[in-house]
Amino acid sequence: MSDVFPPPPPGEGQGEGATVAELQRLTIRQLAQTLPPREARLEAQLLLAHALKVDRVWLIAHDTDPLTPAQLDACNALIARRLVGEPIAYLLGEREFYGRRFQVTPAVLIPRPETELLVDLALERLPADAPARVLDLGTGSGCLALTLALERPLAQVTAVDASADALAVARENAHHLQVANVALIESDWFAVLEGGAGCNPPGRMNPAPQRRAFDLIVANPPYVAAADPHLAQGDVRFEPLSALAAGADGLDDLRRIIAAAPAHLAPGGGLLLEHGWDQGEAVPALLYAAGFIDVECVPDLAGQPRVSLGRMPE
């Protein structure tokens, strides 16, 4: 792909290149071919600020400053990656979730605003003034587990993921956010809790709890059908397939979690699961079949089925 704004030839403009404002305008124009105008403007500012290692206020205060060839190269490289669809969260290396910034890499799913509903529902079920035992399955960046741990400091949160690379990202986020009440464990769903192989990071992280220890289990598992054409489109092309696709109907991992969860829940313990908009009947049915009571499906802000939940009998 050609440069968004190539540097001038030697000798032209006395060695000065495009100004900050000129590059920003051209970047907005390029991004606006596939994004709404406001979103294109915001992304242009974020990309340029990141490439130049400045904040967005600096871009305004220095809009007439000429950019050096090295600065133009840095900006062009980042913009070119965005123009071919690479998610801006990966380019910036972070994404905001529930009011906090989380590091993200291509090893983890990018946190979505819809998943904040899962946090809200979990917090409603976790006492603010008493201990609770929480399990986050498939933690990825750790955004769900770490948010719950920060919002409920008395809770003991266990976060598992089958990917060592994902756990490394979660560990960085735990360190950055100074979270002490989380155990990060390498495990394929419940495997390590059932006596399978797993690992605990050194230092302050807690050991894995015993079976049937949890008051609440939460998960945002893969739930997209493997043949879904959306997996080959847009930003999602760059995200880990293992965090997105789950068998022919997208329910493979949800089935595994729902079937195994009762053995790991305390009496009255709850299970909260994010799922696809078209799974709002299938997931509650699976919960009922596994012996859960008080089952319900909660819609997201767009009115689409998003989180199903239930609890074990007392």
Secondary structure, DSSP 8 states (H G I E B T S, - for coil): ---SS----TTGGGG---BHHHHHHHHHHHHTTTS-HHHHHHHHHHHHHHHHT--HHHHHHTTT-B--HHHHHHHHHHHHHHHTT--HHHHHTEEEETTEEEE--TTS----GGGHHHHHHHHHTS-SSS-EEEEEES-TTSHHHHHHHHH-TTEEEEEEES-HHHHHHHHHHHHHHT--SEEEEE-STTGGGGT------SSS------TT-EEEEEE----B-TT-GGGGSSGGGGS-GGGTB-SSSS-HHHHHHHHHGGGGEEEEEEEEEE--GGGTTHHHHHHHHTT-EEEEEEE-TTS-EEEEEEE---
